[in-house]
Amino acid sequence: EVAEGSWYVVAARADDVFRLDPTDLWRDVLRRQPGDLAWHSTRPADPDLN
């Protein structure tokens, strides 16, 4: 799945790993990525709301 591009693989930061509340982790990590990948941080958590 990684090889076919089905997953986003990005570098982790210490504050990602040791975050007390992971609720917004996915959004926050994507937001700091370059280019089009950051756009995905604006998608709703519930795909039915997209």
Biopython code that builds the backbone (N, CA, C, O; Angstrom):
import numpy as np
from Bio.PDB.StructureBuilder import StructureBuilder

atoms = [
    (1, "GLU", "N", (0.820, -1.188, 0.000)),
    (1, "GLU", "CA", (0.000, 0.000, 0.000)),
    (1, "GLU", "C", (0.865, 1.255, 0.000)),
    (1, "GLU", "O", (0.518, 2.246, -0.642)),
    (2, "VAL", "N", (1.985, 1.220, 0.712)),
    (2, "VAL", "CA", (2.878, 2.373, 0.723)),
    (2, "VAL", "C", (3.485, 2.556, -0.665)),
    (2, "VAL", "O", (3.542, 3.675, -1.175)),
    (3, "ALA", "N", (3.935, 1.474, -1.270)),
    (3, "ALA", "CA", (4.560, 1.544, -2.586)),
    (3, "ALA", "C", (3.607, 2.048, -3.664)),
    (3, "ALA", "O", (4.038, 2.710, -4.608)),
    (4, "GLU", "N", (2.321, 1.744, -3.535)),
    (4, "GLU", "CA", (1.358, 2.198, -4.544)),
    (4, "GLU", "C", (0.810, 3.590, -4.255)),
    (4, "GLU", "O", (-0.027, 4.098, -5.002)),
    (5, "GLY", "N", (1.284, 4.216, -3.158)),
    (5, "GLY", "CA", (0.883, 5.585, -2.850)),
    (5, "GLY", "C", (-0.426, 5.724, -2.088)),
    (5, "GLY", "O", (-1.017, 6.804, -2.068)),
    (6, "SER", "N", (-0.884, 4.651, -1.463)),
    (6, "SER", "CA", (-2.139, 4.698, -0.715)),
    (6, "SER", "C", (-1.984, 5.307, 0.677)),
    (6, "SER", "O", (-2.978, 5.618, 1.332)),
    (7, "TRP", "N", (-0.754, 5.476, 1.126)),
    (7, "TRP", "CA", (-0.478, 6.044, 2.444)),
    (7, "TRP", "C", (0.408, 7.274, 2.285)),
    (7, "TRP", "O", (1.232, 7.332, 1.372)),
    (8, "TYR", "N", (0.245, 8.240, 3.153)),
    (8, "TYR", "CA", (1.162, 9.377, 3.224)),
    (8, "TYR", "C", (2.201, 9.039, 4.275)),
    (8, "TYR", "O", (1.861, 8.786, 5.431)),
    (9, "VAL", "N", (3.461, 9.034, 3.883)),
    (9, "VAL", "CA", (4.546, 8.747, 4.812)),
    (9, "VAL", "C", (5.355, 10.025, 4.962)),
    (9, "VAL", "O", (5.961, 10.502, 4.003)),
    (10, "VAL", "N", (5.362, 10.572, 6.162)),
    (10, "VAL", "CA", (6.068, 11.827, 6.427)),
    (10, "VAL", "C", (6.893, 11.669, 7.691)),
    (10, "VAL", "O", (6.655, 10.760, 8.486)),
    (11, "ALA", "N", (7.852, 12.543, 7.873)),
    (11, "ALA", "CA", (8.704, 12.497, 9.055)),
    (11, "ALA", "C", (7.914, 12.879, 10.304)),
    (11, "ALA", "O", (7.060, 13.765, 10.273)),
    (12, "ALA", "N", (8.214, 12.199, 11.387)),
    (12, "ALA", "CA", (7.569, 12.506, 12.671)),
    (12, "ALA", "C", (8.426, 13.492, 13.447)),
    (12, "ALA", "O", (9.639, 13.577, 13.257)),
    (13, "ARG", "N", (7.768, 14.230, 14.321)),
    (13, "ARG", "CA", (8.468, 15.103, 15.252)),
    (13, "ARG", "C", (8.190, 14.594, 16.662)),
    (13, "ARG", "O", (7.191, 13.916, 16.903)),
    (14, "ALA", "N", (9.079, 14.925, 17.582)),
    (14, "ALA", "CA", (8.919, 14.461, 18.961)),
    (14, "ALA", "C", (7.573, 14.884, 19.542)),
    (14, "ALA", "O", (6.940, 14.118, 20.268)),
    (15, "ASP", "N", (7.132, 16.112, 19.220)),
    (15, "ASP", "CA", (5.855, 16.562, 19.778)),
    (15, "ASP", "C", (4.672, 15.815, 19.166)),
    (15, "ASP", "O", (3.585, 15.824, 19.744)),
    (16, "ASP", "N", (4.851, 15.172, 18.018)),
    (16, "ASP", "CA", (3.800, 14.309, 17.460)),
    (16, "ASP", "C", (3.693, 13.027, 18.287)),
    (16, "ASP", "O", (2.601, 12.599, 18.660)),
    (17, "VAL", "N", (4.825, 12.439, 18.558)),
    (17, "VAL", "CA", (4.875, 11.150, 19.244)),
    (17, "VAL", "C", (4.405, 11.252, 20.696)),
    (17, "VAL", "O", (3.731, 10.353, 21.199)),
    (18, "PHE", "N", (4.761, 12.338, 21.358)),
    (18, "PHE", "CA", (4.458, 12.474, 22.786)),
    (18, "PHE", "C", (3.272, 13.394, 23.066)),
    (18, "PHE", "O", (3.123, 13.884, 24.185)),
    (19, "ARG", "N", (2.448, 13.629, 22.084)),
    (19, "ARG", "CA", (1.272, 14.485, 22.243)),
    (19, "ARG", "C", (0.285, 13.827, 23.208)),
    (19, "ARG", "O", (-0.008, 12.637, 23.093)),
    (20, "LEU", "N", (-0.213, 14.596, 24.138)),
    (20, "LEU", "CA", (-1.164, 14.058, 25.115)),
    (20, "LEU", "C", (-2.544, 13.824, 24.507)),
    (20, "LEU", "O", (-3.220, 12.852, 24.845)),
    (21, "ASP", "N", (-2.959, 14.717, 23.609)),
    (21, "ASP", "CA", (-4.277, 14.581, 22.978)),
    (21, "ASP", "C", (-4.083, 14.459, 21.457)),
    (21, "ASP", "O", (-3.810, 15.458, 20.792)),
    (22, "PRO", "N", (-4.219, 13.259, 20.910)),
    (22, "PRO", "CA", (-3.970, 13.050, 19.485)),
    (22, "PRO", "C", (-5.146, 13.413, 18.569)),
    (22, "PRO", "O", (-5.109, 13.105, 17.378)),
    (23, "THR", "N", (-6.170, 14.052, 19.096)),
    (23, "THR", "CA", (-7.378, 14.335, 18.323)),
    (23, "THR", "C", (-7.081, 15.009, 16.987)),
    (23, "THR", "O", (-7.633, 14.605, 15.963)),
    (24, "ASP", "N", (-6.231, 16.018, 16.976)),
    (24, "ASP", "CA", (-5.938, 16.774, 15.756)),
    (24, "ASP", "C", (-4.581, 16.435, 15.152)),
    (24, "ASP", "O", (-4.072, 17.177, 14.312)),
    (25, "LEU", "N", (-3.998, 15.330, 15.570)),
    (25, "LEU", "CA", (-2.658, 14.967, 15.097)),
    (25, "LEU", "C", (-2.601, 14.852, 13.582)),
    (25, "LEU", "O", (-1.719, 15.442, 12.958)),
    (26, "TRP", "N", (-3.508, 14.116, 12.981)),
    (26, "TRP", "CA", (-3.504, 13.910, 11.529)),
    (26, "TRP", "C", (-3.564, 15.255, 10.797)),
    (26, "TRP", "O", (-2.786, 15.501, 9.874)),
    (27, "ARG", "N", (-4.475, 16.104, 11.208)),
    (27, "ARG", "CA", (-4.634, 17.408, 10.584)),
    (27, "ARG", "C", (-3.382, 18.268, 10.758)),
    (27, "ARG", "O", (-2.929, 18.897, 9.801)),
    (28, "ASP", "N", (-2.827, 18.300, 11.951)),
    (28, "ASP", "CA", (-1.657, 19.130, 12.227)),
    (28, "ASP", "C", (-0.430, 18.675, 11.448)),
    (28, "ASP", "O", (0.321, 19.506, 10.938)),
    (29, "VAL", "N", (-0.219, 17.365, 11.351)),
    (29, "VAL", "CA", (0.928, 16.842, 10.596)),
    (29, "VAL", "C", (0.771, 17.174, 9.112)),
    (29, "VAL", "O", (1.725, 17.618, 8.473)),
    (30, "LEU", "N", (-0.414, 16.964, 8.568)),
    (30, "LEU", "CA", (-0.627, 17.280, 7.156)),
    (30, "LEU", "C", (-0.480, 18.772, 6.883)),
    (30, "LEU", "O", (0.059, 19.159, 5.846)),
    (31, "ARG", "N", (-0.942, 19.597, 7.782)),
    (31, "ARG", "CA", (-0.899, 21.045, 7.588)),
    (31, "ARG", "C", (0.526, 21.554, 7.390)),
    (31, "ARG", "O", (0.730, 22.521, 6.656)),
    (32, "ARG", "N", (1.496, 20.941, 8.013)),
    (32, "ARG", "CA", (2.873, 21.419, 7.884)),
    (32, "ARG", "C", (3.630, 20.804, 6.697)),
    (32, "ARG", "O", (4.812, 21.089, 6.504)),
    (33, "GLN", "N", (2.961, 19.972, 5.914)),
    (33, "GLN", "CA", (3.608, 19.342, 4.762)),
    (33, "GLN", "C", (3.629, 20.300, 3.570)),
    (33, "GLN", "O", (2.789, 21.194, 3.472)),
    (34, "PRO", "N", (4.586, 20.110, 2.671)),
    (34, "PRO", "CA", (4.664, 20.985, 1.509)),
    (34, "PRO", "C", (3.638, 20.607, 0.424)),
    (34, "PRO", "O", (3.163, 19.473, 0.353)),
    (35, "GLY", "N", (3.326, 21.577, -0.393)),
    (35, "GLY", "CA", (2.522, 21.345, -1.590)),
    (35, "GLY", "C", (1.106, 20.878, -1.326)),
    (35, "GLY", "O", (0.474, 21.258, -0.340)),
    (36, "ASP", "N", (0.622, 20.041, -2.238)),
    (36, "ASP", "CA", (-0.761, 19.592, -2.204)),
    (36, "ASP", "C", (-1.111, 18.751, -0.979)),
    (36, "ASP", "O", (-2.281, 18.661, -0.607)),
    (37, "LEU", "N", (-0.133, 18.148, -0.362)),
    (37, "LEU", "CA", (-0.406, 17.303, 0.795)),
    (37, "LEU", "C", (-1.037, 18.106, 1.935)),
    (37, "LEU", "O", (-1.881, 17.583, 2.662)),
    (38, "ALA", "N", (-0.642, 19.354, 2.096)),
    (38, "ALA", "CA", (-1.214, 20.195, 3.157)),
    (38, "ALA", "C", (-2.707, 20.424, 2.937)),
    (38, "ALA", "O", (-3.451, 20.607, 3.902)),
    (39, "TRP", "N", (-3.148, 20.417, 1.702)),
    (39, "TRP", "CA", (-4.573, 20.628, 1.397)),
    (39, "TRP", "C", (-5.449, 19.593, 2.101)),
    (39, "TRP", "O", (-6.559, 19.913, 2.527)),
    (40, "HIS", "N", (-4.968, 18.369, 2.225)),
    (40, "HIS", "CA", (-5.760, 17.307, 2.847)),
    (40, "HIS", "C", (-6.081, 17.594, 4.318)),
    (40, "HIS", "O", (-6.991, 16.984, 4.878)),
    (41, "SER", "N", (-5.355, 18.502, 4.939)),
    (41, "SER", "CA", (-5.631, 18.845, 6.338)),
    (41, "SER", "C", (-6.962, 19.578, 6.491)),
    (41, "SER", "O", (-7.482, 19.693, 7.601)),
    (42, "THR", "N", (-7.511, 20.071, 5.394)),
    (42, "THR", "CA", (-8.770, 20.822, 5.456)),
    (42, "THR", "C", (-9.994, 19.940, 5.243)),
    (42, "THR", "O", (-11.125, 20.412, 5.362)),
    (43, "ARG", "N", (-9.783, 18.689, 4.936)),
    (43, "ARG", "CA", (-10.908, 17.776, 4.719)),
    (43, "ARG", "C", (-11.547, 17.409, 6.052)),
    (43, "ARG", "O", (-10.847, 17.319, 7.060)),
    (44, "PRO", "N", (-12.848, 17.198, 6.078)),
    (44, "PRO", "CA", (-13.496, 16.840, 7.343)),
    (44, "PRO", "C", (-13.078, 15.447, 7.820)),
    (44, "PRO", "O", (-12.783, 14.566, 7.013)),
    (45, "ALA", "N", (-13.058, 15.264, 9.122)),
    (45, "ALA", "CA", (-12.691, 13.962, 9.693)),
    (45, "ALA", "C", (-13.696, 12.892, 9.295)),
    (45, "ALA", "O", (-13.333, 11.727, 9.133)),
    (46, "ASP", "N", (-14.953, 13.280, 9.137)),
    (46, "ASP", "CA", (-16.011, 12.364, 8.727)),
    (46, "ASP", "C", (-16.210, 12.512, 7.219)),
    (46, "ASP", "O", (-16.721, 13.541, 6.776)),
    (47, "PRO", "N", (-15.820, 11.514, 6.414)),
    (47, "PRO", "CA", (-15.924, 11.620, 4.962)),
    (47, "PRO", "C", (-17.356, 11.863, 4.470)),
    (47, "PRO", "O", (-17.546, 12.390, 3.374)),
    (48, "ASP", "N", (-18.353, 11.489, 5.257)),
    (48, "ASP", "CA", (-19.739, 11.737, 4.854)),
    (48, "ASP", "C", (-20.057, 13.231, 4.822)),
    (48, "ASP", "O", (-21.033, 13.646, 4.197)),
    (49, "LEU", "N", (-19.237, 14.037, 5.495)),
    (49, "LEU", "CA", (-19.455, 15.480, 5.519)),
    (49, "LEU", "C", (-18.705, 16.197, 4.392)),
    (49, "LEU", "O", (-18.819, 17.414, 4.244)),
    (50, "ASN", "N", (-17.957, 15.457, 3.619)),
    (50, "ASN", "CA", (-17.160, 16.039, 2.544)),
    (50, "ASN", "C", (-18.039, 16.426, 1.377)),
    (50, "ASN", "O", (-17.542, 16.935, 0.373)),
]
sb = StructureBuilder()
sb.init_structure("model")
sb.init_model(0)
sb.init_chain("A")
sb.init_seg("    ")
for serial, (resi, resn, name, xyz) in enumerate(atoms, 1):
    if name == "N":
        sb.init_residue(resn, " ", resi, " ")
    sb.init_atom(name, np.array(xyz, "f"), 0.0, 1.0, " ", f" {name:<3s}", serial, name[0])
structure = sb.get_structure()
